[in-house]
Amino acid sequence: EEPGVCRRDPSDVIRVGSTYFVWYTKVRNGPGIFNYPSGYSGDIWYATSEDGVNWDERGEVVGKGPKGAFDEFGVFTPGILVADGKYYVFYDAVPAPLARGPPTAVGVVIGDSPHGPWQKFEGNPVFRPTSDPDLFDSFRVDDSCLITRHGQYWLYYKGRQMGHTPRETKWGLAIAEHPTGPYV
């Protein structure tokens, strides 16, 4: 354990060769951090293990985006998808400033191996809240989980409607023909 550091929101664990991999939110307490240890101010990191018990932190995978970006304030809650010989780490993101309660969106980075190198997809975010304020996912879309089914990519997610509380969160499903979308 490191004082002032929280590791949370792990992805599924995958095994590549003889090595296990996990991606997670890493939050460091300090200036500009919102409600530590909340993941909203986090970055995405990964760790590896040879036995699935003892883990070595390897490095950052996704950092916060530039000023004005959909992921400027923080990136968190990663999920891993392996498809077409590539590794896709999906993540939740929030723009700045968080104080106004901006909507979340889902972005993705792509790597040729589970170690990267990682590139943010140019079309990010790949999934965002609907523009219809009457729908259940008009404010937040997050905590995505991806699977392949029938040759398609199914993105399960949590959605919240504008003006509603977290207690009113519902599950949704968006489907795409390619890992990077478009998701409908």
C-alpha positions as CSV (number, residue, x, y, z in Angstrom):
1,E,0.0,0.0,0.0
2,E,1.1,3.6,-0.8
3,P,-0.2,6.4,1.4
4,G,-2.3,8.8,-0.7
5,V,-2.7,6.3,-3.6
6,C,-5.9,4.3,-4.3
7,R,-6.1,1.5,-6.9
8,R,-9.7,0.7,-7.8
9,D,-12.1,-0.4,-10.5
10,P,-10.2,-3.4,-11.9
11,S,-10.9,-4.7,-15.4
12,D,-11.4,-8.4,-16.1
13,V,-8.1,-10.3,-15.7
14,I,-6.8,-11.8,-18.9
15,R,-3.9,-14.2,-19.5
16,V,-1.6,-13.8,-22.4
17,G,1.0,-16.5,-22.7
18,S,2.0,-17.2,-19.1
19,T,1.3,-13.7,-17.8
20,Y,-1.9,-12.3,-16.2
21,F,-2.9,-8.7,-16.9
22,V,-5.3,-6.3,-15.2
23,W,-6.1,-2.6,-15.9
24,Y,-7.4,-0.3,-13.1
25,T,-8.0,3.2,-12.0
26,K,-5.2,4.8,-10.0
27,V,-6.0,7.9,-8.0
28,R,-3.3,10.0,-6.2
29,N,-4.5,12.3,-3.5
30,G,-3.4,15.9,-3.8
31,P,-4.2,19.2,-5.5
32,G,-7.0,19.0,-8.1
33,I,-8.2,15.7,-6.9
34,F,-12.0,15.5,-6.4
35,N,-13.3,13.6,-3.4
36,Y,-10.4,11.2,-3.0
37,P,-10.5,8.2,-3.3
38,S,-13.2,8.7,-5.9
39,G,-12.1,7.5,-9.3
40,Y,-13.3,10.6,-11.1
41,S,-9.8,12.2,-10.9
42,G,-8.0,9.0,-11.8
43,D,-5.8,7.7,-14.6
44,I,-5.7,4.2,-16.0
45,W,-2.7,1.9,-15.1
46,Y,-2.0,-1.8,-15.5
47,A,-0.2,-4.5,-13.6
48,T,1.0,-8.0,-14.5
49,S,1.4,-11.3,-12.6
50,E,3.0,-14.6,-13.3
51,D,0.9,-16.4,-10.6
52,G,-2.3,-14.4,-10.5
53,V,-1.6,-13.5,-6.8
54,N,1.5,-11.3,-6.7
55,W,1.2,-8.2,-9.0
56,D,3.7,-5.8,-10.4
57,E,2.5,-2.3,-11.4
58,R,3.8,-1.7,-15.0
59,G,2.7,1.8,-15.9
60,E,0.1,4.3,-17.1
61,V,-2.1,3.3,-20.0
62,V,-4.4,6.3,-20.3
63,G,-3.9,9.7,-18.8
64,K,-6.2,12.7,-18.6
65,G,-6.8,14.5,-21.9
66,P,-5.9,18.0,-22.9
67,K,-7.8,21.2,-21.9
68,G,-11.3,21.0,-23.3
69,A,-11.2,17.3,-24.1
70,F,-14.0,14.9,-23.1
71,D,-11.5,13.3,-20.7
72,E,-9.8,16.4,-19.3
73,F,-10.8,15.9,-15.7
74,G,-10.3,12.2,-15.3
75,V,-10.3,8.7,-16.8
76,F,-11.5,5.6,-14.8
77,T,-13.1,2.2,-14.7
78,P,-11.3,0.4,-17.6
79,G,-12.5,-2.7,-19.4
80,I,-10.4,-4.9,-21.8
81,L,-11.5,-6.3,-25.1
82,V,-9.2,-8.4,-27.3
83,A,-10.3,-8.5,-30.9
84,D,-8.8,-8.7,-34.4
85,G,-5.2,-9.1,-33.0
86,K,-5.5,-5.8,-31.0
87,Y,-6.1,-4.9,-27.4
88,Y,-8.8,-2.3,-26.6
89,V,-9.0,-0.7,-23.2
90,F,-12.3,1.1,-22.8
91,Y,-12.6,3.7,-20.1
92,D,-15.0,6.2,-18.6
93,A,-14.1,9.9,-18.8
94,V,-15.3,13.2,-17.6
95,P,-14.5,16.7,-18.9
96,A,-13.6,19.6,-16.6
97,P,-14.8,21.1,-14.4
98,L,-16.5,18.3,-12.5
99,A,-18.2,20.7,-10.2
100,R,-20.9,21.4,-12.8
101,G,-21.6,17.7,-13.0
102,P,-20.7,17.1,-16.7
103,P,-21.8,14.0,-18.4
104,T,-19.5,11.0,-18.6
105,A,-18.6,9.3,-21.9
106,V,-16.7,6.2,-22.9
107,G,-13.4,6.3,-24.7
108,V,-10.9,3.7,-25.9
109,V,-7.2,3.3,-26.4
110,I,-5.8,0.6,-28.7
111,G,-2.6,-1.4,-28.5
112,D,-0.8,-4.1,-30.5
113,S,0.0,-6.0,-27.3
114,P,-1.3,-6.0,-23.7
115,H,1.8,-3.8,-22.9
116,G,0.9,-1.2,-25.6
117,P,2.0,1.1,-26.8
118,W,-1.4,2.7,-26.5
119,Q,-3.0,5.2,-28.8
120,K,-6.2,7.0,-28.1
121,F,-8.8,6.4,-30.8
122,E,-9.2,9.5,-32.9
123,G,-13.0,9.2,-32.9
124,N,-13.2,9.3,-29.1
125,P,-15.5,9.2,-27.3
126,V,-16.9,6.1,-28.8
127,F,-20.1,6.3,-26.8
128,R,-21.7,9.3,-25.1
129,P,-25.1,10.1,-23.5
130,T,-28.1,10.5,-25.8
131,S,-29.2,14.0,-26.7
132,D,-32.8,13.3,-25.7
133,P,-33.2,14.5,-22.0
134,D,-36.2,12.2,-21.6
135,L,-34.2,9.0,-22.0
136,F,-32.5,7.0,-19.2
137,D,-29.0,7.7,-20.5
138,S,-29.1,11.4,-21.2
139,F,-26.7,12.4,-18.5
140,R,-24.2,9.6,-17.8
141,V,-23.0,6.5,-19.7
142,D,-20.3,4.6,-17.8
143,D,-19.0,1.3,-16.4
144,S,-19.0,-0.3,-19.8
145,C,-18.5,-4.0,-20.3
146,L,-17.8,-5.4,-23.8
147,I,-18.3,-8.8,-25.2
148,T,-18.4,-10.2,-28.7
149,R,-21.6,-11.9,-29.8
150,H,-22.7,-13.0,-33.2
151,G,-19.8,-11.2,-34.8
152,Q,-20.7,-7.9,-33.2
153,Y,-19.4,-5.9,-30.2
154,W,-21.9,-5.5,-27.4
155,L,-21.3,-2.7,-25.0
156,Y,-23.3,-3.0,-21.8
157,Y,-23.3,0.2,-19.7
158,K,-24.9,2.1,-16.9
159,G,-27.0,5.1,-17.8
160,R,-28.5,7.9,-15.8
161,Q,-31.0,10.5,-16.9
162,M,-30.5,14.2,-16.5
163,G,-31.9,15.5,-13.2
164,H,-32.0,12.0,-11.7
165,T,-30.0,10.5,-8.8
166,P,-27.6,7.6,-8.9
167,R,-30.3,5.5,-7.3
168,E,-32.2,5.7,-10.7
169,T,-29.3,4.3,-12.8
170,K,-30.3,1.7,-15.3
171,W,-28.5,-0.7,-17.6
172,G,-28.3,-0.3,-21.4
173,L,-26.9,-2.1,-24.4
174,A,-25.3,-0.6,-27.5
175,I,-24.1,-2.7,-30.4
176,A,-21.5,-2.1,-33.1
177,E,-19.9,-3.9,-36.1
178,H,-16.4,-2.8,-35.1
179,P,-14.7,-2.4,-31.6
180,T,-14.5,1.4,-32.1
181,G,-18.1,1.7,-33.1
182,P,-20.3,3.4,-34.0
183,Y,-22.4,2.0,-31.1
184,V,-26.2,2.1,-31.5
